């Protein structure tokens, strides 16, 4: 959530922000509500001042033995009017909050201006796509032929976009999770968390999933609980409403969780295979830090996610997202895209974002400066470290052999019981 004061004082800058993001937010409606709120607030404060002065005069009249009934009636009527205005003010403030929760975040000045993903800018590449002496198969053909992926039974158990992993497929998925968690906790300094995967509406609102993206979430029918779309949600909210001390920062958290997304509006895209699922596994990285260090921390977070792919010898590239493609809560985002031979292109496997104080203002997560002085909002960062299912897909396609077998990357073998390859 953006600072309401900044919005009021910089309407032209806000309009430019909305234009860059191609966002149809009704800024004039919000500013009108804000003006009405301030007008009502002045009336309430004036009436309360009048009532306080009247109450003092009533006391004086009574002490002098006079008749204060007329003034008391005026004060009673003033009290009723104050109650009406207070109720109206509460309603306006609720409307203002709802609108503020729908606004996108600011943009870092380094974010390239663009219309969509075609305007994202490549900033680096690592590794070279393999040259095959045969036509590489897509992961779904490899997985079904090897008996490690069952799309039909996944759909039968649930619906389309759910998959059953079997045998070596399940083992590699589990091995990847352990490999990533081990790397991030031992080398990159993250504390491993095992959070709930059902969270309440306040938690979902804290990171920006609600109210704007409610249709893309799975909600429990009889409880105020939602299945998490990413471990970013519980990890970032760990310090909801808390005042930390600057000496505690930065905080690094990582977690493996299954993630759930309805993928509303994405039907027709990536329908084959495991690339776009309603349920998927992910190892998430989250940071809470001071504003002064947050962009250095973003570079480190990106590097930690990249290292997963380098160790697994998977070619990838990094792009910085343009203003027309960046997420609602992010000020700046890098996407890591892994090479998929069957598609002859790079596809997203991680997004690493700096949300600055957009989420912490919603969560009221703050810190006190070392000198014991002012209290500030923390900056929050998050990134996939990385999407496990997409990593499995990338391994299958990049390490496939002419006979349909799949070689296991050397670095992953200790995490899959020494398994060197998968064959039919």
C-alpha positions as CSV (number, residue, x, y, z in Angstrom):
1,X,0.0,0.0,0.0
2,X,1.3,3.4,-0.9
3,X,1.5,6.3,1.6
4,X,-1.8,8.2,1.4
5,X,0.0,11.5,2.2
6,X,2.4,11.0,-0.8
7,X,-0.6,10.3,-3.0
8,X,-2.4,13.5,-1.9
9,X,0.7,15.6,-2.3
10,X,1.9,14.1,-5.7
11,X,-1.2,13.4,-7.8
12,X,0.6,14.1,-11.1
13,X,3.4,11.7,-10.2
14,X,0.8,9.1,-9.3
15,X,-1.0,9.6,-12.6
16,X,2.3,9.0,-14.4
17,X,2.9,5.9,-12.4
18,X,-0.5,4.5,-13.3
19,X,0.1,5.3,-16.9
20,X,3.4,3.5,-17.0
21,X,1.8,0.4,-15.4
22,X,-1.2,0.6,-17.7
23,X,-3.4,0.6,-14.6
24,X,-7.0,1.9,-14.7
25,X,-7.1,2.9,-11.0
26,X,-9.6,5.7,-10.3
27,X,-7.3,8.2,-8.8
28,X,-9.8,11.1,-9.0
29,X,-12.3,9.0,-7.0
30,X,-9.8,8.3,-4.3
31,X,-8.7,12.0,-4.1
32,X,-12.4,13.0,-3.9
33,X,-13.0,10.6,-1.0
34,X,-9.8,11.9,0.7
35,X,-11.1,15.5,0.4
36,X,-14.5,14.5,1.8
37,X,-12.8,12.6,4.7
38,X,-10.7,15.7,5.7
39,X,-13.8,17.9,5.5
40,X,-15.9,15.6,7.7
41,X,-13.0,15.2,10.1
42,X,-12.8,19.0,10.5
43,X,-16.5,19.2,11.2
44,X,-16.2,16.4,13.8
45,X,-13.3,18.1,15.6
46,X,-15.1,21.4,15.6
47,X,-18.3,19.8,17.0
48,X,-16.3,18.0,19.7
49,X,-14.6,21.2,20.7
50,X,-18.0,22.9,20.9
51,X,-19.3,20.1,23.0
52,X,-16.4,20.2,25.4
53,X,-16.8,23.9,25.8
54,X,-20.6,23.5,26.3
55,X,-20.0,20.8,28.9
56,X,-17.7,23.2,30.8
57,X,-20.4,25.9,30.7
58,X,-23.1,23.5,31.9
59,X,-20.9,22.8,34.9
60,X,-20.4,26.5,35.6
61,X,-24.2,27.2,35.3
62,X,-25.0,24.3,37.7
63,X,-22.4,25.4,40.2
64,X,-24.0,28.9,40.2
65,X,-27.5,27.4,40.7
66,X,-28.7,28.3,37.2
67,X,-30.8,26.4,34.7
68,X,-28.6,24.6,32.1
69,X,-31.4,22.5,30.5
70,X,-31.3,24.5,27.2
71,X,-27.6,24.2,26.8
72,X,-27.7,20.5,27.8
73,X,-30.2,19.9,25.0
74,X,-27.8,21.6,22.6
75,X,-25.0,19.4,23.8
76,X,-27.2,16.3,23.4
77,X,-28.0,17.2,19.8
78,X,-24.3,17.9,19.2
79,X,-23.5,14.5,20.5
80,X,-26.0,12.9,18.1
81,X,-24.5,14.8,15.2
82,X,-21.0,13.8,16.2
83,X,-22.1,10.1,16.3
84,X,-23.6,10.5,12.8
85,X,-20.4,12.2,11.4
86,X,-18.2,9.6,13.2
87,X,-20.2,6.8,11.5
88,X,-19.9,8.6,8.1
89,X,-16.2,9.2,8.7
90,X,-15.6,5.5,9.4
91,X,-17.5,4.6,6.2
92,X,-15.4,7.0,4.1
93,X,-12.1,5.7,5.7
94,X,-13.1,2.1,4.9
95,X,-13.8,3.1,1.3
96,X,-10.4,4.9,1.2
97,X,-8.6,1.8,2.5
98,X,-10.3,-0.5,0.0
99,X,-9.2,1.8,-2.8
100,X,-5.7,2.1,-1.5
101,X,-5.4,-1.7,-1.3
102,X,-6.1,-1.8,-5.1
103,X,-3.3,0.6,-6.1
104,X,-0.1,-0.7,-7.5
105,X,3.3,0.0,-6.0
106,X,5.8,2.7,-7.1
107,X,8.4,1.8,-9.7
108,X,12.1,2.1,-9.2
109,X,13.6,4.6,-11.6
110,X,15.7,1.9,-13.3
111,X,12.7,-0.1,-14.4
112,X,12.4,0.0,-18.2
113,X,9.2,1.6,-19.6
114,X,7.3,-0.9,-21.8
115,X,4.0,-2.3,-22.8
116,X,4.4,-6.0,-21.9
117,X,6.9,-8.9,-21.6
118,X,8.3,-8.1,-25.0
119,X,9.8,-4.9,-23.6
120,X,11.7,-6.7,-20.8
121,X,15.4,-6.2,-21.0
122,X,18.0,-9.0,-20.9
123,X,20.8,-8.3,-18.4
124,X,22.8,-11.5,-18.4
125,X,23.0,-15.0,-19.7
126,X,24.7,-18.1,-18.3
127,X,25.5,-21.3,-20.1
128,X,24.9,-22.3,-23.7
129,X,21.9,-24.3,-24.9
130,X,22.8,-27.8,-25.8
131,X,23.0,-28.9,-29.4
132,X,21.1,-32.1,-29.9
133,X,21.8,-34.7,-32.5
134,X,18.2,-35.7,-32.3
135,X,14.8,-33.9,-32.0
136,X,14.4,-33.2,-28.3
137,X,11.1,-34.3,-26.8
138,X,8.9,-32.2,-24.5
139,X,8.9,-33.2,-20.8
140,X,5.4,-34.6,-20.9
141,X,6.4,-37.2,-23.6
142,X,9.5,-38.1,-21.7
143,X,7.7,-38.3,-18.4
144,X,4.9,-40.5,-19.7
145,X,7.3,-42.8,-21.6
146,X,9.4,-43.3,-18.5
147,X,6.4,-43.8,-16.2
148,X,7.3,-40.9,-13.9
149,X,4.5,-38.5,-14.8
150,X,0.8,-39.3,-14.9
151,X,-1.3,-36.5,-16.2
152,X,-4.4,-38.6,-16.8
153,X,-4.6,-39.8,-13.2
154,X,-3.8,-36.3,-11.9
155,X,-6.8,-34.9,-13.8
156,X,-9.0,-37.9,-12.7
157,X,-8.1,-37.2,-9.0
158,X,-8.6,-33.5,-9.3
159,X,-9.0,-31.7,-12.6
160,X,-6.8,-30.6,-15.5
161,X,-3.5,-29.0,-14.4
162,X,-2.8,-31.4,-11.6
163,X,-0.1,-34.1,-12.0
164,X,0.9,-37.3,-10.3
165,X,4.6,-37.8,-10.0
166,X,5.7,-41.4,-9.6
167,X,8.9,-43.3,-8.7
168,X,12.0,-41.4,-9.9
169,X,9.9,-38.4,-10.8
170,X,8.7,-38.0,-7.2
171,X,12.3,-38.8,-5.9
172,X,13.8,-36.1,-8.1
173,X,11.2,-33.5,-7.0
174,X,12.0,-34.3,-3.3
175,X,15.7,-34.3,-4.0
176,X,15.5,-30.9,-5.6
177,X,13.7,-29.5,-2.6
178,X,16.3,-30.8,-0.2
179,X,19.1,-29.6,-2.5
180,X,17.7,-26.1,-2.7
181,X,17.0,-25.8,1.1
182,X,20.5,-27.1,1.9
183,X,22.1,-24.6,-0.4
184,X,20.2,-21.6,0.9
185,X,20.5,-22.4,4.6
186,X,24.2,-23.4,4.6
187,X,25.7,-21.1,2.0
188,X,23.4,-18.1,1.7
189,X,22.4,-17.6,5.4
190,X,18.7,-18.2,5.2
191,X,16.7,-19.6,8.2
192,X,14.5,-22.5,7.2
193,X,10.8,-22.1,8.1
194,X,8.0,-24.6,7.8
195,X,4.9,-22.3,7.7
196,X,1.2,-23.1,7.5
197,X,-0.1,-23.4,3.9
198,X,-3.5,-22.2,5.0
199,X,-3.5,-18.5,6.0
200,X,-6.2,-16.0,7.0
201,X,-7.4,-13.0,4.9
202,X,-5.3,-10.5,6.9
203,X,-2.2,-12.4,6.0
204,X,-3.1,-12.6,2.3
205,X,-3.9,-8.9,2.4
206,X,-0.5,-8.1,3.9
207,X,1.4,-9.2,0.9
208,X,-1.1,-7.9,-1.7
209,X,-2.9,-11.1,-2.8
210,X,-6.1,-9.6,-1.4
211,X,-8.3,-8.0,-2.4
212,X,-7.0,-7.4,-5.9
213,X,-6.2,-11.0,-6.8
214,X,-8.9,-12.9,-4.9
215,X,-10.2,-14.6,-8.1
216,X,-6.8,-16.3,-8.6
217,X,-6.8,-17.9,-5.1
218,X,-8.3,-21.0,-3.5
219,X,-10.5,-20.2,-0.4
220,X,-11.9,-22.6,2.2
221,X,-15.7,-22.6,2.1
222,X,-16.4,-22.6,5.9
223,X,-13.4,-20.8,7.3
224,X,-11.5,-17.5,6.8
225,X,-8.6,-19.5,5.3
226,X,-6.9,-19.5,1.9
227,X,-4.4,-21.9,0.4
228,X,-1.2,-20.0,-0.1
229,X,-0.2,-19.1,-3.7
230,X,3.5,-18.9,-2.6
231,X,5.4,-19.2,0.7
232,X,6.1,-15.5,0.3
233,X,2.8,-14.9,2.0
234,X,3.4,-16.6,5.4
235,X,7.2,-15.8,5.4
236,X,6.7,-12.1,4.8
237,X,3.9,-11.9,7.4
238,X,6.0,-13.6,10.1
239,X,6.5,-10.1,11.7
240,X,3.1,-8.7,11.1
241,X,2.4,-5.8,13.4
242,X,5.8,-6.0,15.1
243,X,8.4,-3.3,15.7
244,X,11.9,-4.9,15.2
245,X,15.2,-3.4,16.2
246,X,17.6,-2.4,13.4
247,X,20.2,-4.8,14.8
248,X,17.9,-7.7,13.9
249,X,18.0,-6.8,10.2
250,X,18.4,-8.1,7.6
251,X,16.2,-11.2,8.2
252,X,16.5,-14.1,5.7
253,X,13.8,-16.8,5.5
254,X,13.4,-19.7,3.2
255,X,10.7,-22.4,3.0
256,X,9.5,-25.2,0.8
257,X,5.8,-25.4,0.4
258,X,3.2,-26.6,-2.1
259,X,1.6,-23.6,-3.7
260,X,-1.9,-23.2,-5.1
261,X,-3.2,-20.9,-7.8
262,X,-6.4,-21.0,-9.8
263,X,-4.6,-19.5,-12.8
264,X,-7.7,-17.5,-13.6
265,X,-7.6,-16.0,-17.1
266,X,-4.7,-18.2,-18.2
267,X,-6.7,-21.0,-19.8
268,X,-5.3,-22.0,-23.2
269,X,-1.8,-21.2,-22.1
270,X,0.7,-24.1,-21.4
271,X,-2.1,-26.7,-21.2
272,X,0.3,-29.6,-21.9
273,X,2.6,-30.9,-19.2
274,X,3.6,-29.4,-15.9
275,X,4.6,-25.9,-16.8
276,X,1.5,-24.2,-15.5
277,X,-0.2,-26.1,-12.7
278,X,-2.9,-25.4,-10.1
279,X,-0.6,-27.0,-7.5
280,X,3.2,-26.8,-7.6
281,X,6.2,-27.0,-5.4
282,X,8.5,-24.0,-4.7
283,X,11.4,-23.1,-2.5
284,X,10.9,-19.4,-1.6
285,X,13.3,-16.8,-0.4
286,X,12.2,-13.8,1.6
287,X,14.1,-10.8,3.1
288,X,13.2,-8.0,5.5
289,X,15.8,-5.2,5.6
290,X,16.4,-1.5,5.9
291,X,15.6,0.8,3.0
292,X,19.2,1.7,2.6
293,X,20.3,-1.9,1.8
294,X,17.3,-3.3,0.0
295,X,18.7,-3.0,-3.6
296,X,22.0,-4.6,-2.6
297,X,19.9,-7.3,-0.9
298,X,18.0,-7.8,-4.2
299,X,21.2,-8.5,-6.0
300,X,22.2,-11.0,-3.4
301,X,18.8,-12.7,-3.6
302,X,19.0,-12.9,-7.3
303,X,22.4,-14.4,-7.1
304,X,21.2,-17.1,-4.7
305,X,18.5,-18.2,-7.0
306,X,20.9,-18.1,-10.0
307,X,23.3,-20.4,-8.2
308,X,20.7,-23.2,-8.1
309,X,20.7,-23.3,-11.9
310,X,24.5,-22.9,-12.3
311,X,25.1,-25.9,-10.0
312,X,22.6,-28.0,-11.9
313,X,24.3,-26.9,-15.2
314,X,21.0,-25.5,-16.6
315,X,21.4,-22.6,-19.1
316,X,19.4,-19.5,-18.2
317,X,19.1,-15.8,-18.7
318,X,18.1,-12.9,-16.4
319,X,15.7,-10.1,-17.6
320,X,14.5,-7.0,-15.8
321,X,10.8,-6.6,-16.1
322,X,9.3,-3.6,-17.9
323,X,6.6,-1.3,-16.4
324,X,4.0,-3.2,-18.4
325,X,4.9,-6.6,-17.1
326,X,6.0,-6.1,-13.5
327,X,3.9,-7.4,-10.6
328,X,1.5,-5.1,-8.7
329,X,3.4,-5.2,-5.5
330,X,6.9,-4.9,-6.9
331,X,9.1,-1.8,-7.4
332,X,11.6,-3.8,-9.4
333,X,11.7,-7.4,-10.6
334,X,14.3,-9.7,-12.2
335,X,13.0,-12.8,-13.8
336,X,15.3,-15.8,-14.3
337,X,14.4,-17.8,-17.4
338,X,15.7,-21.4,-17.9
339,X,16.2,-22.8,-21.4
340,X,13.7,-25.4,-22.5
341,X,14.9,-27.3,-25.6
342,X,11.4,-28.5,-26.6
343,X,10.2,-24.9,-26.9
344,X,13.5,-23.5,-28.2
345,X,13.2,-20.6,-25.8
346,X,13.8,-19.4,-22.2
347,X,10.9,-19.7,-19.8
348,X,10.5,-18.1,-16.3
349,X,11.6,-20.2,-13.4
350,X,12.1,-17.5,-10.7
351,X,11.0,-13.9,-10.1
352,X,13.1,-11.8,-7.6
353,X,11.4,-8.6,-6.4
354,X,12.0,-5.7,-4.2
355,X,8.6,-4.4,-2.8
356,X,10.2,-1.7,-0.7
357,X,7.6,-0.6,2.0
358,X,4.5,-1.5,-0.1
359,X,3.9,-4.7,1.9
360,X,5.3,-3.6,5.3
361,X,2.8,-0.6,5.4
362,X,0.0,-3.1,4.9
363,X,1.4,-5.4,7.6
364,X,2.6,-2.5,9.9
365,X,6.0,-4.2,10.1
366,X,8.5,-1.7,11.3
367,X,11.9,-1.3,12.9
368,X,13.5,1.1,15.4
369,X,16.7,2.8,14.4
370,X,19.9,1.7,16.2
371,X,20.2,5.1,17.9
372,X,16.8,4.5,19.6
373,X,15.3,7.2,17.4
374,X,12.6,7.0,14.8
375,X,10.5,4.0,13.8
376,X,10.6,3.1,10.0
377,X,8.9,0.7,7.7
378,X,11.1,-2.3,6.7
379,X,11.6,-3.1,3.0
380,X,10.5,-6.6,1.9
381,X,12.0,-8.7,-0.9
382,X,11.0,-12.1,-2.2
383,X,12.1,-14.6,-4.9
384,X,11.7,-18.2,-6.0
385,X,14.7,-20.1,-5.1
386,X,13.4,-21.8,-7.2
387,X,10.2,-23.3,-8.7
388,X,10.8,-27.0,-8.2
389,X,8.5,-28.4,-10.8
390,X,9.9,-26.2,-13.5
391,X,13.4,-27.2,-12.5
392,X,12.4,-30.8,-12.9
393,X,11.1,-30.0,-16.3
394,X,14.3,-28.3,-17.3
395,X,16.4,-31.2,-16.1
396,X,14.4,-33.7,-18.0
397,X,14.5,-31.7,-21.3
398,X,18.1,-30.5,-21.1
399,X,19.6,-33.8,-19.9
400,X,17.5,-36.2,-22.1
401,X,19.3,-38.7,-24.3
402,X,18.5,-40.1,-27.7
403,X,17.1,-43.4,-26.2
404,X,14.6,-41.4,-24.1
405,X,16.5,-41.8,-20.8
406,X,17.4,-38.8,-18.6
407,X,20.8,-38.2,-17.0
408,X,20.8,-36.8,-13.5
409,X,23.0,-33.8,-12.9
410,X,26.1,-34.7,-10.9
411,X,25.3,-32.2,-8.1
412,X,21.8,-33.6,-7.6
413,X,22.8,-37.3,-7.3
414,X,23.6,-37.2,-3.5
415,X,20.0,-36.0,-2.9
416,X,18.4,-38.8,-5.0
417,X,20.1,-41.8,-3.4
418,X,23.0,-41.8,-6.0
419,X,20.6,-42.2,-8.9
420,X,22.5,-41.4,-12.1
421,X,19.9,-41.8,-14.8
422,X,16.3,-42.7,-15.4
423,X,15.5,-45.3,-18.1
424,X,12.4,-47.0,-19.3
